[in-house]
Amino acid sequence: MRLIDVLKPGDPRDPNPIQQSYILKRHPDRCRIVVGEPARRSVLEERWSSPIGRGPVDGTSLGEYVAIQAWLALERAERTIRGQRYKVPVFLSEDLFWSRPFQTGVAKLAVESGKPVKRMEMRTKRYLKEIAAQHSPYVIDVVNGIVSKLITMAHQSVEYSIDDLLDVYTEAGGNPIVFLPSHKSNFDHLVLEHVLYENMLPLNHTAGGINMNFFLVGPLLRRSGIFFIRRSFKENEPYKFVLRQYLDYLLEKRFTLEWFIEGGRSRSGKLREPQLGMLSYVADAYQRGIADDVALAPVSINYDQISDISSYAAEQRGRNKESESLAWAIKFILGLRHKNGSIHLRFGQAIMMSEHVARDIDLQSPDGRNVLPKLAFEVSNAINDITPITSISLVTLALLSQENRGLTLTETMEVLEPFLDFVIERDLPTTFDPAVFSVEDVENALEALVSSGVTRRTDGLTDRVYAIGPDERLAAAYYRNTIIHFFVVAGIIELAIGMLAIDERPLTEDAIVEQTLRLRDFLKFEFFFPSSRDFAVQVRSEIERYGAVDQSTGIMAINLDAMRPAKSPIVLRPFLEAYFVVAETLVVLANAPVTEDELKELCLRMGNQLLAEGIIETAEAVSTTLFASGIKAAANRGLLSGTRAERSAYAEELEEALGVLNLIDAEEDLIDAEANVQTAQA
């Protein structure tokens, strides 16, 4: 169906009597007689009178129940013709609001609050209307027609594997599926919905913030599958009850769910810490037997470039997030006029809840409280593992490695070559073939960055020079950070070896592992690390690439060429410098306690000062996003209420690590300079 068809007045799926007569007369081939699956009266009576049925206790008569079941049977039969993408709840009020579990819960809430049942009934009914999606096949067609146009306008293509997508449904084995995508843009949900729609798959019921329920846009989103949730409802028991009942209903009926496990969009490009709220509701439903199992499907949604990038950079510098409104939506759509390359979707293997959450474990008990965080971190790691490296992200990695100068096209390719070898050796996912990544590919990526204002180009007499200025570094870092997790372990190992060498400690494998574990603890609020034991195994596997162990002394002979290019300054410097800003701010406050919000504001001022003084090197470090993680790390050590001496000791630890990074960087520059001299002489 074309967009023009669905924009005509009236629902083409539900024509009025005059249109029906016309269609029957002029286009009889468009008419179908649908017959639903029959059911015996005895079976219907038994289901109606069962404890989970619709008996007289909730006011639904047998006749009403039979009528509802007949309509549902017709809906199922109709979907065999129209497609599974129109699988939507039809009788939400009758099926959910008047169900025994819902009405029993309402009565219990009334007793607990001392309010009349009727009043509590009205309140919960209002909440259900506020939360629930109200699917309309017609609006589904309209929204996806619009989305198709927007994708075509802003991007070259949407790339994904239909086999990987269908594998998710196979792995789920008929159990309800929860899609858990990364969150890079407000476009994310629409892109995933578009892919499901194009492949005639049931559309997701997607959790969205109530802030998106504004004039014109909110009703369209609600009718295409989004259900809206308040940002905060901690003390509102009736609201929590309604949300739980709604999720129970969707899981019981095997509707597909979706939410962003990060909670909100990533402003830095790096995957954010997972939020457990929705996951806890679904786990609770599973434990109560609402579903036999639940399949969690990790999804990576990555873009060559996004139109949100300038606003993300501004927010990291302290500007308030722009409130969602119709004007904001129009501005967002107008921003899509610039071609932003392709969109890359990757679907990971489904993670079954039954393999991680026992039915009988109390998730609030000492034994159970880590179950959901571990499950959420597994999902996040799975998303990272399938996130592909794009040519844009790799090129920004190269440009950002040069703090104070630009690179020619040839120099950019030279910087990239060892990173391409790194990618090939570890068989990392990419959107291109790294074995044949050419100068032309690099040039296309550079010119795309110039076109979007992320990179500056200087057309010289003999060559073009591409550089990222201080004001563009946060925007460029966004793209680099989408793939930074692939290089973090190597960077930590490199820094650990450097710190051991500076302290003149033996470079044994055990000493390197021990030092990496200390650095892991430093950065545990920034990256998703496995357990200490698994991390140590990962480190040992990686350092085997860098040298051999002398069996008599146990000391490693490090092959520096195998470690080049130096990754720790590129990967770790922005984060460690941001943490250093936090530490220095705390030192200035001496012994005075401070809240996280107060500290973040002070860190912005301190960061700009240290950058101007040259004490920190990169403008990327002056970021509210990085400060937030640094503040968590400091709070974990009790430093928000600590003494000046404790805060100073922490700052000195970070200063030591940054000093080693500077030495590694200087050594790398020296090697590059020698190589350039040799090339010039040749």
C-alpha positions as CSV (number, residue, x, y, z in Angstrom):
1,M,0.0,0.0,0.0
2,R,1.3,3.4,-1.0
3,L,1.5,6.4,1.4
4,I,-1.1,8.3,-0.8
5,D,-3.6,5.5,-0.3
6,V,-3.5,5.7,3.5
7,L,-3.6,9.5,3.5
8,K,-6.9,9.5,1.7
9,P,-10.0,10.3,4.0
10,G,-11.3,7.2,5.8
11,D,-9.8,3.9,6.8
12,P,-9.3,1.8,3.7
13,R,-9.4,-1.3,6.0
14,D,-12.8,-0.3,7.4
15,P,-14.8,1.4,4.6
16,N,-18.2,3.0,5.3
17,P,-21.4,1.5,3.8
18,I,-21.3,3.6,0.7
19,Q,-17.6,2.7,0.1
20,Q,-18.4,-0.9,0.7
21,S,-21.1,-0.9,-1.9
22,Y,-18.8,0.8,-4.4
23,I,-15.9,-1.6,-3.8
24,L,-18.2,-4.7,-4.0
25,K,-19.6,-3.4,-7.4
26,R,-16.4,-2.1,-9.0
27,H,-13.6,-4.1,-7.3
28,P,-15.0,-7.4,-6.2
29,D,-11.5,-8.9,-6.1
30,R,-10.8,-6.7,-3.0
31,C,-13.6,-8.5,-1.0
32,R,-13.0,-11.6,1.1
33,I,-15.2,-13.6,3.3
34,V,-13.5,-14.5,6.5
35,V,-14.5,-17.5,8.7
36,G,-13.2,-17.7,12.2
37,E,-12.2,-20.9,14.0
38,P,-15.2,-22.5,15.7
39,A,-15.4,-23.4,19.4
40,R,-17.8,-25.7,21.3
41,R,-20.2,-24.1,23.8
42,S,-19.0,-26.4,26.5
43,V,-15.4,-25.3,26.1
44,L,-16.5,-21.6,26.1
45,E,-18.6,-22.1,29.3
46,E,-15.7,-23.8,31.0
47,R,-13.2,-21.0,30.1
48,W,-15.8,-18.3,31.1
49,S,-16.4,-19.9,34.5
50,S,-12.7,-20.7,35.3
51,P,-10.7,-18.7,37.9
52,I,-9.0,-16.8,35.1
53,G,-12.2,-16.5,32.9
54,R,-14.9,-13.8,32.7
55,G,-17.6,-15.0,35.1
56,P,-20.4,-13.0,36.7
57,V,-18.0,-11.7,39.5
58,D,-16.7,-9.1,37.1
59,G,-20.0,-8.4,35.3
60,T,-19.3,-10.2,32.0
61,S,-22.1,-12.5,31.0
62,L,-21.6,-15.7,29.0
63,G,-23.1,-14.1,25.9
64,E,-20.8,-11.1,26.1
65,Y,-17.8,-13.5,26.6
66,V,-18.8,-15.6,23.6
67,A,-19.2,-12.4,21.5
68,I,-15.7,-11.3,22.4
69,Q,-14.2,-14.7,21.6
70,A,-16.0,-14.6,18.2
71,W,-14.5,-11.2,17.4
72,L,-11.1,-12.5,18.4
73,A,-11.5,-15.6,16.2
74,L,-12.4,-13.3,13.3
75,E,-9.4,-11.1,14.0
76,R,-7.1,-14.2,13.9
77,A,-8.6,-15.4,10.7
78,E,-8.3,-11.9,9.2
79,R,-4.6,-11.7,10.0
80,T,-4.0,-14.8,7.8
81,I,-5.0,-12.5,4.9
82,R,-3.8,-9.1,6.1
83,G,-0.6,-10.2,7.8
84,Q,0.8,-10.6,11.3
85,R,1.9,-7.0,11.5
86,Y,-1.7,-6.1,12.4
87,K,-1.8,-8.4,15.4
88,V,-3.1,-5.9,18.0
89,P,-5.2,-5.9,21.2
90,V,-8.8,-5.5,20.3
91,F,-10.7,-5.7,23.7
92,L,-8.2,-4.3,26.2
93,S,-10.9,-3.0,28.6
94,E,-12.9,-6.2,28.5
95,D,-9.9,-8.5,28.5
96,L,-7.8,-6.6,31.1
97,F,-9.8,-4.0,33.1
98,W,-12.7,-6.4,33.9
99,S,-10.6,-9.4,34.5
100,R,-10.6,-11.0,38.0
101,P,-6.9,-10.3,38.7
102,F,-7.4,-6.6,37.8
103,Q,-10.6,-6.2,39.8
104,T,-9.2,-8.1,42.8
105,G,-6.2,-5.8,42.8
106,V,-8.4,-2.7,42.6
107,A,-10.4,-3.9,45.6
108,K,-7.1,-4.5,47.5
109,L,-5.8,-1.0,46.6
110,A,-9.0,0.5,47.8
111,V,-8.8,-1.2,51.2
112,E,-5.1,-0.3,51.6
113,S,-5.7,3.4,50.8
114,G,-9.0,3.7,52.6
115,K,-10.7,4.9,49.4
116,P,-14.0,3.6,47.9
117,V,-13.7,0.8,45.4
118,K,-15.5,2.9,42.7
119,R,-13.1,5.8,43.2
120,M,-10.1,3.4,42.9
121,E,-11.7,1.8,39.8
122,M,-12.0,5.2,38.1
123,R,-8.4,6.1,39.0
124,T,-6.9,2.8,37.7
125,K,-9.1,3.0,34.5
126,R,-7.7,6.5,33.9
127,Y,-4.1,5.2,34.4
128,L,-4.8,2.4,31.9
129,K,-6.0,4.8,29.3
130,E,-2.9,7.0,29.9
131,I,-0.5,4.1,29.6
132,A,-1.9,1.6,27.0
133,A,-1.2,1.7,23.3
134,Q,-4.3,1.9,21.2
135,H,-3.2,0.2,17.9
136,S,-5.0,1.1,14.7
137,P,-4.1,-0.8,11.6
138,Y,-4.9,2.3,9.6
139,V,-2.5,4.5,11.7
140,I,0.1,1.7,11.5
141,D,0.0,2.1,7.7
142,V,0.1,5.9,7.9
143,V,3.0,6.0,10.4
144,N,5.1,3.5,8.5
145,G,4.4,5.2,5.2
146,I,5.7,8.4,6.7
147,V,8.7,6.6,8.3
148,S,9.6,5.1,4.9
149,K,9.7,8.6,3.4
150,L,11.8,10.0,6.3
151,I,14.3,7.1,6.0
152,T,14.6,7.6,2.3
153,M,15.1,11.4,2.9
154,A,17.8,11.1,5.6
155,H,19.6,7.8,4.9
156,Q,20.8,5.7,2.0
157,S,19.5,2.4,3.3
158,V,18.6,0.3,6.3
159,E,20.9,-2.7,6.5
160,Y,20.1,-5.9,8.5
161,S,20.0,-9.6,8.1
162,I,16.4,-11.0,7.8
163,D,17.8,-14.4,8.8
164,D,19.2,-13.1,12.1
165,L,15.8,-11.4,12.8
166,L,13.8,-14.6,12.1
167,D,16.2,-16.5,14.2
168,V,15.0,-14.5,17.2
169,Y,11.5,-15.8,16.7
170,T,12.8,-19.3,16.3
171,E,14.9,-19.1,19.4
172,A,11.9,-17.7,21.4
173,G,10.0,-20.9,20.7
174,G,6.6,-19.3,20.8
175,N,7.3,-17.4,24.0
176,P,6.9,-13.7,24.2
177,I,9.8,-11.6,22.9
178,V,11.3,-8.5,24.3
179,F,13.4,-6.5,21.9
180,L,16.1,-4.5,23.7
181,P,17.7,-2.0,21.3
182,S,20.5,0.4,21.9
183,H,19.3,4.0,21.9
184,K,21.2,6.4,19.7
185,S,18.4,8.6,18.3
186,N,14.7,9.3,18.4
187,F,14.6,7.5,15.1
188,D,15.5,4.1,16.7
189,H,12.0,2.8,17.4
190,L,10.7,4.0,14.1
191,V,13.5,2.2,12.2
192,L,12.9,-1.1,14.1
193,E,9.2,-0.8,13.6
194,H,9.8,-0.2,9.9
195,V,11.9,-3.4,9.6
196,L,9.2,-5.5,11.3
197,Y,6.5,-3.9,9.2
198,E,8.3,-4.5,5.9
199,N,8.7,-8.2,6.9
200,M,5.1,-8.7,7.9
201,L,6.0,-9.4,11.5
202,P,3.9,-8.4,14.5
203,L,4.8,-4.8,15.6
204,N,6.2,-4.2,19.1
205,H,4.5,-2.7,22.0
206,T,7.1,-0.2,22.8
207,A,7.6,1.7,26.1
208,G,8.1,5.4,25.6
209,G,8.5,8.3,28.0
210,I,5.3,10.3,28.7
211,N,7.3,13.4,27.4
212,M,6.7,12.1,23.8
213,N,2.9,12.2,24.3
214,F,2.4,15.7,22.9
215,F,0.0,17.3,20.4
216,L,-0.5,15.4,17.2
217,V,2.6,13.2,17.5
218,G,1.5,11.4,20.8
219,P,-1.8,10.1,19.4
220,L,0.0,8.8,16.2
221,L,2.7,7.1,18.3
222,R,0.1,5.5,20.6
223,R,-2.0,4.2,17.8
224,S,1.1,2.7,16.1
225,G,2.2,0.8,19.2
226,I,3.9,3.0,21.8
227,F,2.6,2.9,25.4
228,F,3.6,5.8,27.5
229,I,5.1,5.6,31.0
230,R,5.7,8.4,33.5
231,R,9.3,9.2,34.4
232,S,8.7,8.8,38.1
233,F,5.9,6.9,39.9
234,K,7.8,5.4,42.8
235,E,5.2,6.3,45.5
236,N,2.1,5.8,43.2
237,E,1.0,2.2,44.0
238,P,-2.1,2.3,41.8
239,Y,-0.1,3.4,38.8
240,K,2.5,0.7,39.4
241,F,-0.3,-1.9,39.7
242,V,-1.8,-0.8,36.4
243,L,1.5,-0.9,34.6
244,R,2.3,-4.4,36.0
245,Q,-1.2,-5.6,35.0
246,Y,-0.8,-4.2,31.5
247,L,2.6,-5.9,31.0
248,D,1.1,-9.1,32.4
249,Y,-1.6,-8.9,29.8
250,L,0.9,-8.3,26.9
251,L,3.1,-11.2,28.0
252,E,0.2,-13.6,28.6
253,K,-1.2,-12.8,25.1
254,R,2.3,-13.2,23.7
255,F,2.5,-9.7,22.2
256,T,6.0,-8.5,21.4
257,L,7.5,-5.9,23.8
258,E,10.3,-3.3,23.2
259,W,12.1,-0.8,25.4
260,F,15.5,0.8,25.5
261,I,17.5,-0.9,28.3
262,E,19.6,2.3,28.6
263,G,16.5,4.2,29.6
264,G,17.4,7.2,27.5
265,R,19.5,8.2,24.4
266,S,23.2,8.0,24.7
267,R,24.8,11.4,24.4
268,S,28.3,10.1,24.2
269,G,27.9,7.3,21.7
270,K,28.9,4.7,24.2
271,L,26.2,2.3,25.6
272,R,24.8,3.7,28.9
273,E,24.3,1.7,32.1
274,P,21.2,-0.5,31.9
275,Q,18.1,0.5,33.8
276,L,16.3,-2.3,35.6
277,G,12.8,-1.0,36.1
278,M,11.0,-2.6,33.1
279,L,13.1,-5.7,33.3
280,S,12.1,-6.2,36.9
281,Y,8.4,-6.0,36.0
282,V,8.8,-8.6,33.3
283,A,10.9,-10.9,35.5
284,D,8.2,-10.7,38.2
285,A,5.6,-11.7,35.6
286,Y,7.7,-14.6,34.6
287,Q,8.2,-15.7,38.2
288,R,4.4,-15.6,38.7
289,G,3.9,-17.9,35.7
290,I,2.3,-15.3,33.4
291,A,4.6,-16.6,30.7
292,D,6.4,-20.0,30.4
293,D,9.5,-18.1,29.4
294,V,10.6,-14.7,28.0
295,A,13.1,-14.2,25.1
296,L,15.3,-11.1,25.5
297,A,16.5,-10.0,22.1
298,P,19.6,-7.7,22.1
299,V,19.5,-5.2,19.1
300,S,22.2,-2.8,18.0
301,I,21.0,0.2,16.0
302,N,23.9,2.1,14.6
303,Y,24.1,5.0,12.2
304,D,26.8,6.2,9.9
305,Q,25.8,9.7,11.1
306,I,22.9,11.1,13.0
307,S,21.2,14.5,12.9
308,D,21.1,14.7,16.7
309,I,24.8,15.1,17.0
310,S,25.1,18.9,17.5
311,S,22.4,18.9,20.3
312,Y,24.2,16.0,22.0
313,A,27.5,17.9,22.0
314,A,25.7,21.0,23.4
315,E,24.1,19.0,26.2
316,Q,27.5,17.6,27.2
317,R,28.7,21.2,27.5
318,G,25.9,22.0,29.9
319,R,23.0,23.1,27.8
320,N,19.6,21.9,29.0
321,K,17.9,19.2,26.9
322,E,15.3,20.7,24.6
323,S,11.7,19.8,25.6
324,E,9.7,17.6,23.2
325,S,6.9,19.4,21.5
326,L,5.3,19.7,18.0
327,A,7.8,22.5,17.2
328,W,10.7,20.2,18.3
329,A,9.3,17.3,16.1
330,I,9.1,19.6,13.1
331,K,12.7,20.8,13.7
332,F,13.8,17.1,14.1
333,I,12.2,16.2,10.7
334,L,13.7,19.2,9.0
335,G,17.1,18.1,10.3
336,L,16.7,14.9,8.3
337,R,17.2,16.7,5.0
338,H,20.9,16.0,5.2
339,K,22.0,12.6,4.0
340,N,23.4,10.7,6.9
341,G,24.6,7.4,5.3
342,S,23.1,4.1,6.2
343,I,21.4,2.7,9.3
344,H,22.8,-0.6,10.5
345,L,20.6,-3.0,12.6
346,R,22.1,-6.1,14.1
347,F,20.1,-8.8,16.0
348,G,21.8,-10.8,18.7
349,Q,21.0,-14.3,19.9
350,A,17.9,-14.4,22.1
351,I,18.7,-14.6,25.9
352,M,16.1,-16.8,27.6
353,M,15.0,-15.5,31.0
354,S,14.5,-19.1,32.4
355,E,18.3,-19.6,32.1
356,H,19.0,-16.6,34.4
357,V,16.0,-16.1,36.7
358,A,14.8,-19.0,38.8
359,R,11.1,-19.1,39.5
360,D,11.5,-19.5,43.3
361,I,14.3,-17.0,44.0
362,D,13.5,-13.7,45.8
363,L,15.0,-11.0,43.6
364,Q,15.2,-8.7,46.7
365,S,17.1,-11.2,48.8
366,P,20.9,-11.2,49.2
367,D,21.1,-14.2,46.9
368,G,18.8,-12.7,44.3
369,R,19.6,-9.0,44.2
370,N,22.4,-9.4,41.6
371,V,20.4,-11.6,39.3
372,L,18.8,-8.9,37.3
373,P,21.9,-6.6,37.1
374,K,23.9,-9.6,35.7
375,L,21.1,-10.3,33.2
376,A,21.0,-6.7,32.1
377,F,24.8,-6.5,31.8
378,E,24.7,-9.6,29.7
379,V,22.2,-8.0,27.4
380,S,24.3,-4.8,27.2
381,N,27.5,-6.8,26.4
382,A,25.6,-8.7,23.7
383,I,24.6,-5.3,22.2
384,N,28.2,-4.1,22.2
385,D,29.4,-7.4,20.7
386,I,27.1,-7.1,17.7
387,T,27.5,-3.3,17.2
388,P,29.4,-3.0,13.8
389,I,32.4,-0.8,13.2
390,T,31.5,1.8,10.5
391,S,34.0,3.6,8.3
392,I,32.9,6.9,10.0
393,S,33.6,5.6,13.5
394,L,37.0,4.3,12.4
395,V,38.0,7.5,10.7
396,T,37.1,9.6,13.7
397,L,39.2,7.3,15.8
398,A,42.2,8.2,13.6
399,L,41.5,11.9,13.5
400,L,40.9,12.1,17.3
401,S,44.3,10.5,17.9
402,Q,45.9,13.7,16.7
403,E,45.1,16.4,19.3
404,N,46.7,19.4,17.8
405,R,47.0,18.7,14.1
406,G,45.1,17.4,11.1
407,L,45.9,14.6,8.7
408,T,46.1,14.3,5.0
409,L,44.2,11.5,3.3
410,T,47.4,9.4,3.0
411,E,48.3,10.0,6.7
412,T,44.7,9.0,7.8
413,M,45.1,5.7,5.9
414,E,48.5,5.1,7.5
415,V,47.0,5.7,11.0
416,L,44.1,3.4,10.2
417,E,46.1,0.4,8.8
418,P,47.2,-1.1,12.2
419,F,43.6,-0.6,13.5
420,L,42.3,-2.5,10.5
421,D,44.8,-5.3,11.3
422,F,43.5,-5.2,14.9
423,V,39.9,-5.6,13.6
424,I,40.8,-8.4,11.2
425,E,42.8,-10.4,13.8
426,R,40.0,-10.3,16.3
427,D,37.2,-10.8,13.6
428,L,35.3,-7.8,14.9
429,P,31.9,-6.9,13.2
430,T,32.1,-4.2,10.5
431,T,29.8,-2.6,7.9
432,F,32.6,-3.1,5.3
433,D,35.3,-5.6,4.4
434,P,38.4,-4.4,6.4
435,A,40.6,-6.5,4.2
436,V,39.8,-4.3,1.2
437,F,39.2,-1.0,3.0
438,S,40.6,1.5,0.5
439,V,41.8,5.1,0.3
440,E,38.6,5.9,-1.6
441,D,36.6,4.5,1.4
442,V,38.5,6.8,3.8
443,E,38.0,9.8,1.5
444,N,34.3,9.2,1.4
445,A,34.1,9.0,5.2
446,L,36.2,12.2,5.6
447,E,34.1,14.1,3.1
448,A,30.9,12.9,4.8
449,L,32.2,14.3,8.1
450,V,33.1,17.6,6.4
451,S,29.6,17.8,4.9
452,S,28.0,17.4,8.4
453,G,30.4,19.9,10.0
454,V,32.2,17.4,12.2
455,T,35.5,17.7,10.4
456,R,37.2,20.7,8.8
457,R,39.0,20.5,5.5
458,T,41.8,22.7,4.4
459,D,42.5,22.7,0.7
460,G,46.3,23.3,0.5
461,L,48.6,23.7,-2.4
462,T,49.6,20.1,-2.6
463,D,47.1,18.3,-0.4
464,R,44.0,18.4,1.6
465,V,44.2,18.3,5.3
466,Y,41.4,17.1,7.6
467,A,41.2,18.1,11.2
468,I,38.8,18.1,14.1
469,G,38.8,21.4,16.0
470,P,38.2,21.8,19.8
471,D,34.5,22.7,19.2
472,E,33.9,19.5,17.1
473,R,35.7,17.0,19.3
474,L,32.6,16.0,21.3
475,A,30.6,15.4,18.1
476,A,33.4,13.4,16.5
477,A,34.0,11.5,19.8
478,Y,30.4,10.3,19.6
479,Y,31.1,8.2,16.5
480,R,34.4,6.9,17.9
481,N,32.7,6.0,21.2
482,T,30.2,3.7,19.4
483,I,33.1,1.3,18.9
484,I,35.4,2.2,21.7
485,H,34.5,-1.0,23.7
486,F,36.4,-3.1,21.2
487,F,39.7,-1.4,22.1
488,V,39.3,-0.8,25.9
489,V,40.9,-4.0,27.1
490,A,43.9,-3.5,24.8
491,G,44.2,0.1,26.1
492,I,44.0,-1.0,29.7
493,I,46.7,-3.6,29.2
494,E,48.9,-1.1,27.5
495,L,48.5,1.4,30.4
496,A,49.1,-1.4,33.0
497,I,52.3,-2.3,31.3
498,G,53.4,1.3,31.2
499,M,52.6,1.8,34.9
500,L,54.6,-1.3,35.9
501,A,57.5,-0.2,33.7
502,I,57.6,3.3,35.2
503,D,57.6,1.8,38.7
504,E,60.3,-0.6,37.6
505,R,58.3,-3.6,38.6
506,P,58.8,-7.0,36.9
507,L,56.6,-7.4,33.8
508,T,55.2,-10.8,34.8
509,E,51.9,-12.0,33.5
510,D,50.4,-12.0,37.0
511,A,51.6,-8.5,37.7
512,I,50.0,-7.2,34.4
513,V,46.7,-8.9,35.2
514,E,46.7,-7.5,38.8
515,Q,47.4,-4.0,37.5
516,T,44.6,-4.3,34.8
517,L,42.2,-5.3,37.5
518,R,43.0,-2.1,39.4
519,L,42.3,-0.1,36.3
520,R,39.1,-2.0,35.7
521,D,37.9,-1.0,39.1
522,F,38.7,2.6,38.2
523,L,36.6,2.4,35.0
524,K,33.8,0.1,36.1
525,F,31.2,2.8,35.9
526,E,32.3,3.6,32.3
527,F,32.4,0.3,30.5
528,F,30.8,-3.1,30.7
529,F,33.4,-5.5,32.1
530,P,32.9,-9.2,32.9
531,S,33.5,-10.5,36.4
532,S,37.0,-10.2,37.7
533,R,37.8,-13.8,37.0
534,D,36.5,-13.6,33.4
535,F,38.2,-10.3,32.9
536,A,41.5,-11.8,34.0
537,V,41.1,-14.6,31.5
538,Q,40.3,-12.1,28.7
539,V,43.4,-10.1,29.7
540,R,45.7,-13.2,29.7
541,S,44.4,-14.1,26.2
542,E,45.1,-10.6,24.9
543,I,48.6,-10.3,26.3
544,E,49.6,-13.5,24.6
545,R,49.6,-11.4,21.4
546,Y,52.2,-9.0,22.8
547,G,55.1,-11.2,23.7
548,A,56.5,-14.4,25.2
549,V,57.2,-15.3,28.8
550,D,60.7,-16.3,29.9
551,Q,60.0,-19.6,31.6
552,S,63.0,-19.3,34.0
553,T,62.0,-15.8,35.3
554,G,58.3,-15.5,34.4
555,I,59.0,-12.1,33.0
556,M,57.4,-11.1,29.6
557,A,59.5,-9.9,26.7
558,I,57.0,-7.3,25.3
559,N,57.0,-6.8,21.5
560,L,56.2,-3.1,21.2
561,D,55.5,-3.4,17.5
562,A,52.7,-5.9,18.2
563,M,51.1,-3.3,20.5
564,R,51.2,-0.5,18.0
565,P,49.5,1.8,17.5
566,A,49.2,3.0,21.1
567,K,45.5,2.7,22.0
568,S,45.5,3.8,25.6
569,P,45.8,7.6,24.9
570,I,43.1,7.5,22.3
571,V,40.7,5.2,24.2
572,L,41.3,6.1,27.9
573,R,42.5,9.7,28.0
574,P,39.1,11.4,27.7
575,F,37.6,9.4,30.6
576,L,40.6,9.5,32.9
577,E,40.9,13.3,32.3
578,A,37.2,13.7,33.1
579,Y,37.7,11.7,36.3
580,F,40.7,13.9,37.1
581,V,38.5,17.0,36.7
582,V,36.1,15.5,39.2
583,A,38.9,14.7,41.6
584,E,40.4,18.2,41.4
585,T,37.1,19.8,42.0
586,L,36.7,17.7,45.1
587,V,40.1,18.7,46.3
588,V,39.2,22.4,45.9
589,L,36.1,21.8,48.1
590,A,38.5,20.5,50.8
591,N,36.4,18.7,53.4
592,A,33.0,20.1,52.4
593,P,30.4,17.5,51.4
594,V,28.7,17.9,48.1
595,T,25.8,16.4,46.2
596,E,26.1,14.9,42.7
597,D,24.2,17.7,41.0
598,E,26.2,20.4,42.7
599,L,29.4,18.6,41.8
600,K,28.5,18.3,38.1
601,E,28.0,22.0,37.7
602,L,31.3,22.8,39.5
603,C,33.1,20.2,37.3
604,L,32.1,22.0,34.1
605,R,33.8,25.2,35.4
606,M,36.8,23.3,36.6
607,G,37.1,21.3,33.4
608,N,37.1,24.5,31.3
609,Q,39.8,26.0,33.6
610,L,42.1,23.0,33.4
611,L,41.7,22.8,29.6
612,A,42.6,26.4,29.2
613,E,45.6,26.0,31.5
614,G,46.7,23.0,29.5
615,I,46.6,20.7,32.5
616,I,44.2,18.4,30.6
617,E,44.7,17.9,26.9
618,T,41.4,17.0,25.3
619,A,38.2,19.0,25.0
620,E,36.3,15.7,25.1
621,A,37.0,15.4,28.8
622,V,34.8,18.5,29.5
623,S,31.5,16.6,29.3
624,T,28.6,16.3,31.7
625,T,28.2,12.7,30.5
626,L,31.7,11.8,31.4
627,F,31.5,13.8,34.7
628,A,28.4,11.8,35.7
629,S,30.4,8.5,35.5
630,G,33.4,10.1,37.2
631,I,31.1,11.3,40.0
632,K,29.7,7.8,40.5
633,A,33.3,6.5,40.7
634,A,34.2,9.1,43.3
635,A,30.9,8.5,45.2
636,N,31.7,4.7,45.2
637,R,34.9,5.6,47.2
638,G,33.0,7.8,49.6
639,L,34.7,10.9,48.3
640,L,31.6,13.1,48.0
641,S,31.7,13.4,51.8
642,G,35.4,12.5,52.2
643,T,38.3,14.5,53.6
644,R,40.7,16.7,51.5
645,A,43.5,14.1,52.1
646,E,41.3,11.2,50.7
647,R,40.3,13.4,47.7
648,S,43.9,14.4,47.1
649,A,45.1,10.8,47.1
650,Y,42.5,9.9,44.5
651,A,43.6,12.8,42.3
652,E,47.2,11.7,42.6
653,E,46.2,8.2,41.4
654,L,44.6,9.6,38.4
655,E,47.4,12.0,37.7
656,E,49.9,9.1,37.8
657,A,47.8,7.2,35.2
658,L,47.6,10.3,33.0
659,G,51.3,10.8,33.3
660,V,51.9,7.3,32.0
661,L,49.5,8.0,29.1
662,N,51.5,11.1,28.2
663,L,54.7,9.0,28.1
664,I,53.1,6.4,25.9
665,D,51.8,9.1,23.6
666,A,55.2,10.8,23.5
667,E,56.9,7.5,22.6
668,E,54.3,6.9,19.9
669,D,55.0,10.4,18.5
670,L,58.8,9.7,18.5
671,I,58.3,6.4,16.6
672,D,56.1,8.1,14.1
673,A,58.7,10.9,13.6
674,E,61.5,8.4,13.1
675,A,59.3,6.6,10.6
676,N,58.6,9.8,8.7
677,V,62.3,10.6,8.6
678,Q,63.1,7.2,7.2
679,T,60.4,7.5,4.6
680,A,61.7,11.0,3.6
681,Q,65.2,9.7,3.2
682,A,64.1,6.7,1.2
